Amino acid sequence: MRPNNSRLWDSIFGGMVYVTGFLMYLLWLHPLISLEVVAFGEVLVLFSAVIFLLSLLRLPTWLSLFFKVVAALFVLDYLYVAKAIFTKEWFEEIYHVLQVNLDALISRDFDAVTPLGEMLLVLLLIMTISYLMDYWLVKRQRVFVFTALTLIYLTVMDTFTPYQLQPMILITIVLVVSILVLNSHRKKMVQERLTFTGGHFFLRLLFPLVLMFALFIALSDDLPVKEPSWPDPVPFLTKGFSDGETNRRIGYGEDDSVLGGSLADNDALVFTASIEEPNYWRVDAKEVYTGTGWERAEEPTYLPYRNEQSALGMQMAEVYYNEGTNFNRIAYPYNLAGLTYDDREYLYDQRIGLFDAIDTTNNQRVNIFYEPPVYEQVILDQLEMPYWEIDPVYIQLPNAVPDRVHQLADEIKGEETNPYRIAQRMERYFKQSGFLYQTTEVEPPEPGEDYVDQFLFESRVGYCDNFSTSMVVMLRSVGIPARWVKGFNTGTENSEGYYEVRQNNAHSWVEVYFEDIGWMPFEPTVGFSSPRQVMVDESETTEDDQPLDSEQDLEEETDTPETEQEPEQSDEEVAVEETTQNKANTAVDWRMVVIVFGILSSVGVICLAVFWRRVLLFMMTKHYLPITTEKDVMMAMKRLFWLLRLSKRPRFSGETLTLYGQRLDRRYETNKFSELFHVYEDFLYGALTDQGTIQAIEKFYLFVLKSILS
């Protein structure tokens, strides 16, 4: 093996391993950026690329460290320092900030660390990671631990945080397999003294990898996926952090992480409202479905609430909170326009529409100005999919949601492309499919069982949380942004004309996002009416807009297709139909045949490209061994010279067999070629043609074959 060739390919493979390691490092960074754990994600990715490139260039240590420090200073200047870079004032400000952060770290006052100090620590961490990856992946050639930790890290992030690994699964598989294969070839090249050429690199490594990944990408959507056999371990791991109570009282609560089970009545008065028309009272919304309940994507960011417009022309509701209630949020009707009460300042999170906690101990009254939610059918009919500008959290779903939930959503959607009509269909599905509303004798899901799947396909009995959560999940499964909303329903009007809202009126429903319209409420729960109003042009009313007036209408709508009488067919028509059906049943699925043939052909090509030496060794030993006659000797040696020419080791013009054998011995680090050619010369020129000579030729012939094809 030539030393120069070995060092060159070792450097090439080491560089490829390091580059692949950098891409896997980005897999570690991606969840932190997606969940906004770290700020300035694009800057960190660019800085990481510079640092890893400097390590890859193999510069002198002092020069590489100098460039890395300069890159870190440029990042800090770009993000935090207003002074001109590398001026006296700039250095003074950097020195002052570093001194403040160092004192904070020494005194363990971590709240005093400034954003610049936090970013500096992140940059130092990235520089340390680049060094460690270069040391372990390239110099020590230890990649298995790194790949295993990557898979564990991504799995944990996908399971216990809102981060969704599913879009990154293919990239993760490609990188993990690539780095393991590259490192394996690199080790074999050193341990087994292999010599690589451009052709070997393409045929034995690059081509099989590319072909394998191409087939995986092409067939991944068509391959069957089996539902998980083991229960979800997350509820078991997290059950110690919750009380696990499922038989609780009706009422508004903050914790919705575990839903399900029966509810006991709770007639406690929450507030009394004076309002022109009954309306839903919205309080909160949550975005992340976990399979057992709902959680927030991030903590609320409260800012002072500002009235959006004048109260002129608005409807007003006066809300009086009960002193003894355990409720300290503001409940408000849809299309909130303003709040007033003794010039108090209310804190409000615009993203989810949640007010901060308030003091309700003094029978607090809040004046609320709003407009009833009214929408125009003409505008709704013009809605289209897909959505381009929406937070991905509103189409988030856990990977463990069973396939039959997605299939049911697709069936309800059908061929419809208007997102509003799809939402209408799903809203009506719950009221037309035999679901029952009740709060008692409601079976909670088994440990590891999906909350929505259990309600849709097993119990079909529940209350608002079951209906609303199921509709949100099915909307998201077909790509429509939706979120889970909770608050109170209209309440009950008393003899004085006020609406009393009690804990028994705690309710949850669905909000669906439509472009240019915003969030629109939907009510899937049996027995409840939607708070939205749609202005419909009677001349353009469609089937989806028709109201459902009674149970008889429901029965007629759902049963008519099954009870329609079809005209009787003649015997000839029946025979033709049966023949056509038999042909359809016995027809060949040519698409599947092509796919199977393509897979088998690809596997054959890959095997031939990777194992062609072994195949050739088998064929030559099978056809030309054993050597027992003079004819066998001539045929075997003729094929041997052909193999040497194929391996780009031909015999030069005018070169004797002795010199040829010596050259091959130096190339393959053996002496068997010279011995074979020496015995072969004796055989050719008739000096020795007995059986012993033929056996010696067979022995040396087999050895040199293995040397050439190893």
C-alpha positions in Angstrom: 0.0 0.0 0.0 1.4 3.4 -1.0 1.8 5.7 2.1 0.8 8.8 0.1 -2.5 7.2 -1.0 -3.2 6.1 2.5 -2.7 9.5 4.1 -4.7 11.2 1.3 -7.7 9.0 1.7 -7.5 9.1 5.5 -7.7 12.9 5.3 -10.6 12.7 2.9 -12.5 10.3 5.1 -11.7 12.2 8.3 -12.9 15.4 6.7 -16.2 13.8 5.6 -16.7 12.4 9.1 -16.2 15.8 10.6 -18.5 17.5 8.1 -21.2 14.9 8.8 -20.6 15.4 12.5 -21.2 19.1 12.1 -24.5 18.4 10.4 -25.5 16.2 13.3 -24.4 19.0 15.6 -27.0 21.1 13.8 -29.6 18.5 14.8 -28.7 19.3 18.4 -29.1 23.0 17.8 -32.3 22.9 15.8 -34.7 22.0 18.7 -33.2 24.8 20.9 -33.7 27.3 18.1 -37.2 26.0 17.3 -38.3 26.2 20.9 -36.6 29.6 21.3 -34.4 28.4 24.1 -31.5 30.3 22.5 -31.8 33.5 20.7 -30.3 34.6 17.3 -30.4 31.1 15.9 -29.2 32.1 12.4 -26.2 33.9 13.9 -25.3 30.8 16.0 -25.5 28.5 12.9 -23.2 30.8 10.9 -20.7 31.1 13.8 -20.7 27.4 14.3 -20.0 26.9 10.6 -17.0 29.2 10.8 -15.6 27.5 13.9 -16.0 24.0 12.5 -14.4 25.2 9.2 -11.3 26.5 11.1 -10.9 23.2 12.8 -11.2 21.4 9.5 -8.5 23.5 7.8 -5.9 22.1 10.3 -4.3 25.5 10.9 -1.7 26.0 13.6 -3.3 26.0 17.0 -2.4 29.6 17.8 -3.7 30.8 14.4 -6.9 28.8 14.6 -7.6 30.1 18.1 -6.9 33.7 17.0 -9.5 33.4 14.2 -12.0 31.9 16.5 -11.7 34.6 19.0 -12.0 37.3 16.3 -15.2 35.5 15.0 -16.7 35.6 18.5 -15.9 39.3 18.9 -17.6 40.0 15.6 -20.7 38.2 16.8 -20.8 40.1 20.1 -20.3 43.4 18.3 -23.0 42.6 15.7 -25.6 41.7 18.4 -24.9 43.9 21.4 -22.2 46.6 21.0 -23.1 50.0 19.5 -19.6 51.4 19.4 -17.4 51.2 16.3 -15.6 47.8 16.4 -12.0 47.6 17.7 -11.9 51.3 18.8 -10.8 52.4 22.2 -14.4 53.0 23.3 -15.4 49.6 22.0 -12.7 47.8 24.0 -13.6 49.8 27.1 -17.3 48.7 26.8 -16.4 45.1 26.2 -14.0 45.1 29.2 -16.7 46.7 31.4 -19.4 44.2 30.4 -17.0 41.2 30.8 -16.1 42.4 34.3 -19.7 42.8 35.3 -20.6 39.3 34.1 -17.5 37.7 35.7 -18.4 39.2 39.0 -21.9 37.9 38.7 -20.7 34.4 37.9 -18.2 34.4 40.8 -20.8 35.6 43.2 -23.3 33.1 41.7 -25.8 35.9 41.0 -26.9 34.4 37.7 -29.8 36.8 37.3 -27.2 39.6 37.0 -25.6 38.1 33.9 -26.2 40.3 30.9 -27.4 39.1 27.5 -23.9 39.7 26.1 -22.4 37.5 28.9 -24.9 34.8 28.1 -24.1 34.9 24.4 -20.4 34.8 25.2 -20.9 31.6 27.2 -22.8 30.1 24.3 -20.0 31.0 21.9 -17.4 29.5 24.2 -19.5 26.3 24.4 -19.7 26.1 20.6 -15.9 26.4 20.3 -15.4 23.7 22.9 -17.8 21.4 21.1 -16.0 21.9 17.8 -12.7 20.9 19.5 -14.2 17.9 21.2 -15.8 16.6 18.0 -12.6 17.0 16.1 -10.7 15.1 18.8 -13.2 12.3 19.2 -14.6 11.9 15.7 -11.5 12.5 13.6 -8.5 11.8 15.8 -9.8 9.0 18.0 -12.4 7.7 15.4 -15.1 7.3 18.1 -18.4 8.0 16.5 -20.8 5.5 18.0 -21.2 7.3 21.3 -21.9 10.6 19.5 -24.5 9.1 17.2 -26.2 7.2 20.1 -26.3 10.4 22.2 -27.8 12.3 19.2 -30.6 9.8 18.9 -31.3 9.8 22.6 -31.3 13.6 22.7 -33.7 14.0 19.8 -36.0 11.3 21.2 -36.2 13.0 24.6 -36.8 16.4 23.0 -39.6 15.0 20.8 -41.2 13.1 23.7 -41.1 15.7 26.5 -41.2 19.0 24.7 -43.3 20.6 21.9 -40.5 19.9 19.4 -41.5 17.6 16.6 -38.8 15.3 15.3 -41.0 13.8 12.5 -40.0 16.3 9.7 -36.3 15.6 10.6 -36.4 11.8 10.8 -35.2 11.2 7.3 -32.3 13.7 7.6 -31.4 12.1 11.0 -31.3 8.6 9.5 -29.2 9.7 6.5 -26.6 11.4 8.8 -26.4 8.6 11.3 -25.9 5.9 8.7 -23.5 8.1 6.7 -21.2 8.8 9.7 -21.1 5.2 10.8 -20.3 3.9 7.3 -17.6 6.6 6.7 -15.9 5.8 9.9 -16.1 2.1 9.3 -14.4 2.4 5.9 -11.8 4.7 7.4 -10.9 2.2 10.1 -10.7 -0.7 7.6 -8.4 1.3 5.3 -5.9 1.5 8.2 -6.4 -1.8 9.9 -6.7 -4.0 6.7 -4.2 -1.9 4.7 -6.7 -1.2 2.0 -5.9 1.2 -0.9 -8.6 3.5 -2.2 -9.0 5.0 -5.6 -11.6 7.3 -7.0 -13.4 4.3 -8.6 -13.3 2.3 -5.4 -14.7 5.3 -3.5 -17.6 5.7 -5.9 -18.5 2.1 -6.3 -18.0 0.8 -2.8 -19.2 3.8 -0.7 -20.8 6.8 -2.4 -22.9 5.0 -5.0 -24.5 2.4 -2.6 -25.2 5.2 0.0 -26.8 7.5 -2.5 -28.9 4.7 -4.1 -30.0 3.4 -0.7 -31.2 6.8 0.5 -32.9 7.5 -2.8 -34.9 4.3 -2.6 -35.7 5.1 1.0 -37.0 8.5 0.1 -39.0 7.3 -2.9 -40.7 4.4 -1.0 -41.0 5.9 2.5 -44.5 7.2 1.9 -45.8 4.0 0.4 -44.4 1.5 2.9 -46.9 0.2 5.5 -46.5 1.5 9.1 -47.5 -0.8 11.9 -49.1 0.7 15.0 -47.0 0.5 18.1 -47.2 -2.7 20.1 -45.9 -1.3 23.4 -47.8 1.2 25.4 -46.6 4.8 25.5 -44.0 5.0 28.4 -44.5 8.8 28.8 -47.6 8.6 31.1 -45.7 6.0 33.3 -42.6 8.2 33.5 -44.6 11.4 34.3 -47.3 10.0 36.5 -45.3 10.8 39.6 -45.5 14.5 38.8 -49.3 14.7 38.8 -51.9 13.5 41.1 -53.5 11.4 38.4 -57.0 12.4 39.6 -59.6 11.8 36.8 -62.8 11.9 38.8 -62.9 15.6 39.6 -65.5 18.4 39.9 -66.7 20.5 37.0 -65.0 23.9 36.9 -62.4 26.1 35.4 -58.8 25.0 36.2 -55.3 25.9 35.0 -53.9 22.4 34.6 -55.1 20.5 31.5 -52.2 18.1 31.1 -54.3 15.1 32.0 -57.9 15.0 30.7 -60.6 12.3 31.0 -62.7 10.6 33.6 -66.0 11.5 35.2 -66.9 14.9 36.6 -69.0 15.8 39.7 -71.4 18.8 39.7 -70.1 22.1 41.0 -72.8 24.7 41.3 -70.5 27.5 42.7 -71.3 30.9 41.2 -68.4 32.4 39.3 -69.8 35.7 38.1 -73.1 37.4 37.1 -73.3 39.3 33.8 -75.6 41.8 32.3 -75.4 41.3 28.6 -77.7 42.0 25.6 -77.5 38.5 24.1 -76.1 35.3 25.5 -72.6 34.6 24.5 -69.6 32.3 25.2 -67.1 33.6 27.8 -63.6 33.1 26.5 -60.7 32.8 29.0 -57.7 30.8 27.7 -56.3 28.8 24.8 -53.7 26.1 24.7 -51.7 24.9 21.7 -49.7 21.7 22.5 -51.6 18.3 22.4 -49.6 15.7 24.3 -51.9 12.6 23.8 -53.2 12.9 27.4 -54.2 16.6 27.5 -53.1 20.2 26.7 -50.1 22.3 27.6 -48.7 25.7 26.6 -46.1 26.1 23.9 -44.6 28.9 25.9 -45.4 30.9 29.0 -47.7 34.0 28.5 -46.0 37.4 27.9 -48.3 39.9 29.6 -48.3 43.5 28.4 -50.7 46.3 29.4 -54.0 45.9 27.6 -55.0 48.8 25.4 -58.6 49.3 24.2 -58.6 48.8 20.5 -61.3 51.3 19.5 -64.0 53.6 20.8 -67.0 52.0 22.7 -69.4 53.8 20.4 -71.6 51.3 18.5 -70.3 48.4 20.6 -72.4 46.1 22.8 -71.5 46.2 26.5 -71.5 43.5 29.2 -71.2 44.2 32.9 -69.5 41.3 34.8 -69.7 41.1 38.6 -67.4 38.5 40.1 -68.5 36.5 43.1 -66.3 37.1 46.2 -66.2 33.4 47.2 -65.3 32.0 43.8 -61.9 30.5 43.1 -61.5 32.3 39.8 -59.2 35.2 39.1 -59.2 35.6 35.3 -61.2 37.9 33.0 -63.8 36.1 31.0 -65.0 38.0 27.9 -67.2 37.6 24.8 -65.7 37.2 21.4 -64.5 40.3 19.4 -63.4 42.1 22.6 -62.9 45.8 21.9 -62.3 47.3 25.4 -62.3 47.0 29.2 -63.0 49.7 31.8 -63.2 49.7 35.5 -61.9 52.5 37.8 -58.9 53.1 35.5 -57.3 49.8 36.4 -54.6 48.5 34.1 -55.0 44.9 32.9 -52.2 42.7 31.7 -52.9 40.7 28.6 -51.2 38.1 26.4 -52.1 38.9 22.8 -50.9 35.6 21.4 -53.4 33.3 23.2 -55.9 36.0 24.4 -55.3 35.5 28.2 -55.6 38.2 30.9 -53.3 38.0 33.9 -54.7 37.1 37.3 -56.9 39.8 39.0 -58.2 40.5 42.4 -61.9 39.3 42.7 -62.3 39.6 46.5 -64.2 42.9 46.4 -67.0 41.9 44.1 -65.1 43.4 41.2 -67.1 44.7 38.3 -65.6 44.9 34.7 -67.3 46.7 31.8 -66.6 44.8 28.6 -67.2 46.2 25.1 -67.4 43.8 22.2 -69.0 42.9 18.9 -70.8 39.6 18.3 -68.8 37.4 16.0 -70.5 37.6 12.6 -69.0 36.3 9.4 -70.0 36.6 5.7 -70.5 33.3 3.9 -69.2 34.9 0.6 -65.8 35.5 2.2 -65.7 32.0 3.8 -66.4 30.4 0.5 -63.3 32.0 -1.0 -60.9 30.4 1.6 -58.3 28.0 0.3 -55.5 25.7 1.5 -52.7 25.4 2.4 -51.8 28.1 4.9 -48.4 29.7 4.5 -48.2 32.1 7.5 -49.1 30.3 10.7 -47.1 29.1 13.7 -46.3 25.4 13.3 -47.5 24.8 16.8 -51.1 25.0 15.7 -50.7 22.0 13.4 -48.6 20.1 16.0 -49.5 16.5 16.8 -47.7 13.8 18.8 -46.1 11.0 16.7 -48.1 8.5 18.8 -51.5 9.6 17.5 -52.9 6.4 16.0 -53.2 6.2 12.2 -57.0 5.5 12.4 -57.5 9.0 13.8 -55.8 10.5 10.7 -57.7 8.2 8.4 -61.0 9.3 10.0 -60.1 12.9 9.5 -59.3 12.3 5.8 -62.6 10.5 5.3 -64.6 13.4 6.8 -62.6 15.9 4.7 -63.2 13.9 1.5 -62.5 15.9 -1.6 -63.3 19.3 0.0 -60.6 21.9 -0.3 -62.3 24.9 1.4 -61.0 24.9 5.0 -64.1 26.4 6.5 -66.3 23.7 4.9 -63.9 21.0 6.2 -64.3 22.5 9.7 -68.1 22.5 9.3 -68.0 18.8 8.3 -66.0 17.9 11.4 -68.2 20.0 13.6 -71.3 18.2 12.3 -69.7 14.8 12.4 -69.8 14.6 16.2 -73.5 15.6 16.2 -74.5 13.1 13.5 -72.5 10.0 14.4 -74.1 8.8 17.7 -71.8 10.4 20.2 -73.3 10.9 23.6 -72.7 13.8 26.0 -72.5 13.0 29.7 -70.2 13.9 32.6 -70.7 10.7 34.7 -69.6 7.2 34.0 -67.0 8.4 31.6 -64.1 5.9 31.3 -60.6 7.6 31.3 -58.0 6.3 28.8 -55.8 3.5 29.8 -52.1 4.3 30.5 -50.4 4.9 27.2 -53.7 5.2 25.3 -54.3 8.3 23.3 -57.1 10.5 24.7 -58.7 11.3 21.3 -58.4 7.7 19.9 -60.1 6.3 23.0 -63.0 8.7 22.6 -63.5 8.4 18.9 -63.3 4.6 18.5 -64.0 3.1 21.9 -66.1 5.0 24.4 -67.8 7.6 22.1 -69.2 9.1 25.4 -67.8 12.2 27.1 -68.2 15.9 27.6 -66.8 19.1 26.1 -63.1 18.3 26.6 -63.5 15.0 24.6 -65.4 16.6 21.7 -63.2 19.8 21.4 -59.9 18.0 21.7 -60.9 15.4 19.1 -62.0 18.1 16.6 -58.7 20.0 17.1 -56.7 16.9 16.5 -58.6 15.9 13.4 -58.3 19.4 12.0 -54.6 19.4 12.5 -54.2 16.0 10.9 -55.5 17.4 7.6 -53.3 20.6 7.9 -55.8 23.1 9.2 -54.5 25.2 12.1 -56.7 24.9 15.3 -56.3 25.4 19.0 -58.2 24.3 22.1 -60.1 27.0 23.9 -61.8 27.1 27.3 -63.9 29.4 29.4 -67.6 29.3 30.1 -70.8 28.8 28.1 -73.6 31.4 28.2 -74.8 30.6 31.7 -78.5 30.7 32.8 -80.7 33.8 32.8 -82.3 34.6 36.2 -85.5 36.3 37.0 -83.8 39.7 37.0 -82.5 39.4 33.5 -78.9 38.7 34.5 -76.9 35.7 33.4 -75.5 33.6 36.2 -72.3 31.7 35.2 -71.4 28.9 37.5 -68.6 26.3 37.6 -71.0 23.9 36.0 -70.9 26.2 33.0 -67.1 25.7 32.5 -66.7 24.7 28.9 -64.2 24.1 26.1 -64.5 24.4 22.4 -62.4 24.9 19.2 -60.9 27.9 17.4 -59.9 27.5 13.8 -57.6 29.9 12.0 -58.5 31.2 8.6 -56.3 33.6 6.6 -57.5 37.2 6.5 -60.2 36.3 9.1 -58.3 35.1 12.1 -59.5 32.7 14.8 -63.1 31.5 14.4 -65.0 29.5 17.1 -66.5 26.1 16.4 -68.7 24.0 18.7 -68.5 20.2 18.2 -70.0 19.2 21.6 -73.4 17.5 21.3 -76.2 19.7 22.8 -74.3 23.0 22.4 -74.7 25.7 19.8 -71.8 27.6 18.2 -71.3 31.2 19.2 -70.5 32.4 15.7 -73.0 33.8 13.3 -72.7 33.5 9.5 -74.5 35.8 7.1 -75.7 33.5 4.3 -77.0 34.7 0.9 -80.1 32.5 0.5 -79.7 32.4 -3.3 -76.3 30.7 -2.8 -77.0 28.4 0.1 -75.3 25.1 -0.2 -75.9 21.8 1.5 -73.1 22.5 4.1 -75.0 25.6 5.2 -78.3 24.0 5.9 -79.2 23.9 9.6 -79.9 20.6 11.4 -83.4 21.1 12.8 -84.1 17.8 14.5 -83.1 14.3 15.1 -85.4 13.2 12.3 -83.4 15.4 9.9 -80.2 13.8 11.1 -81.6 10.3 10.5 -82.8 11.2 7.1 -79.4 12.8 6.2 -77.4 9.8 7.4 -79.6 7.0 6.4 -80.9 8.0 3.0 -77.9 6.8 1.0 -78.3 3.4 2.5 -82.0 3.0 2.0 -82.4 4.2 -1.5 -83.9 1.5 -3.8 -81.8 0.7 -6.8 -83.5 -0.6 -10.0 -83.3 -4.4 -10.5 -80.7 -5.6 -12.9 -81.2 -8.1 -15.7 -79.4 -11.5 -15.7 -77.1 -10.2 -18.5 -76.2 -7.1 -16.6 -75.5 -9.2 -13.5 -73.3 -11.5 -15.5 -71.4 -8.6 -17.1 -70.9 -7.0 -13.7 -69.6 -10.2 -12.2 -67.2 -10.7 -15.0 -65.9 -7.2 -14.7 -65.5 -7.6 -10.9 -63.6 -10.8 -11.4 -61.3 -9.2 -13.8 -60.7 -6.4 -11.4 -60.0 -8.8 -8.6 -57.5 -10.7 -10.7 -55.9 -7.7 -12.3 -52.1 -7.3 -11.8 -51.0 -4.3 -9.8 -48.3 -3.3 -12.3 -47.2 -0.4 -10.1 -46.4 -2.8 -7.3 -44.6 -5.1 -9.8 -42.5 -2.2 -11.0 -41.7 -1.2 -7.4 -40.7 -4.7 -6.4 -38.7 -5.2 -9.6 -36.9 -1.9 -9.0 -36.1 -2.8 -5.4 -34.7 -6.2 -6.4 -32.7 -4.8 -9.3 -31.3 -2.0 -7.1 -30.4 -4.5 -4.4 -28.7 -6.6 -7.0 -26.8 -3.6 -8.4 -25.7 -2.6 -4.9 -24.5 -6.1 -4.1 -22.6 -6.4 -7.4 -21.0 -2.9 -6.9 -20.0 -3.7 -3.3 -19.1 -7.4 -3.6 -17.9 -7.7 -7.2 -14.4 -8.8 -6.1 -15.9 -11.7 -4.1 -18.2 -12.6 -6.9 -15.3 -12.7 -9.3 -13.2 -14.7 -6.9 -15.9 -17.3 -6.6 -16.4 -17.6 -10.3 -12.7 -17.9 -11.1 -12.1 -20.5 -8.4 -15.3 -22.5 -9.5 -14.5 -22.5 -13.2 -10.7 -22.9 -13.1 -10.0 -25.0 -10.0 -9.0 -27.7 -9.5 -6.1 -27.6 -12.0 -5.4 -31.2 -13.1 -4.4 -31.1 -16.7 -2.1 -29.0 -19.0 -5.2 -27.5 -20.6 -6.4 -26.4 -17.1 -3.1 -24.7 -16.5 -3.3 -22.7 -19.8 -6.9 -21.6 -19.2 -6.3 -20.6 -15.6 -3.2 -18.5 -16.5 -4.9 -16.9 -19.4 -7.7 -15.8 -17.1 -5.2 -14.6 -14.5 -3.5 -12.3 -17.0 -6.9 -11.0 -17.9 -7.7 -10.2 -14.3 -4.4 -8.4 -13.9 -5.2 -6.2 -16.9 -8.6 -5.5 -15.4 -6.9 -4.5 -12.1 -4.7 -2.1 -14.1 -1.6 -4.2 -13.5 -0.9 -5.4 -17.1 2.4 -6.9 -18.3 4.5 -4.4 -20.1 5.7 -5.0 -23.6 9.0 -6.8 -23.5 8.8 -7.4 -19.8 9.8 -11.0 -18.8 7.7 -13.0 -16.5 10.4 -12.8 -13.8 10.4 -9.0 -13.8 6.7 -9.0 -14.0 6.4 -11.2 -11.0 8.9 -9.1 -9.0 6.9 -5.9 -9.8 3.6 -7.6 -8.7 5.3 -8.8 -5.5 6.3 -5.3 -4.6 2.8 -4.0 -5.3 0.9 -6.7 -3.3 3.7 -7.2 -0.7 4.2 -10.9 -1.3 6.5 -13.2 -3.1 4.0 -15.7 -4.6 3.8 -14.0 -8.0 7.5 -14.7 -8.6 7.1 -18.3 -7.5 4.0 -18.8 -9.7 5.6 -17.3 -12.8 8.9 -19.3 -12.1 6.9 -22.6 -12.0 4.8 -21.5 -15.0 8.0 -20.8 -17.0 9.2 -24.3 -16.2 5.9 -25.6 -17.3 5.9 -23.6 -20.6 9.4 -24.6 -21.7 9.0 -28.2 -20.8 11.5 -28.5 -18.0 8.9 -29.7 -15.5 5.5 -30.9 -16.7 4.7 -33.6 -14.1 1.8 -33.6 -11.7 3.8 -32.0 -8.9 4.4 -28.9 -11.1 0.7 -28.6 -11.9 -0.2 -28.9 -8.2 2.4 -26.1 -7.4 0.8 -23.9 -10.1 -2.7 -24.5 -8.5 -1.4 -23.6 -5.1 0.3 -20.3 -6.1 -2.6 -19.5 -8.5 -5.2 -19.6 -5.7 -3.0 -17.4 -3.4 -2.4 -14.7 -6.0 -6.1 -14.7 -6.9 -6.9 -13.8 -3.3 -4.2 -11.2 -3.2 -5.6 -9.4 -6.3 -9.3 -9.6 -5.3 -9.0 -9.0 -1.5 
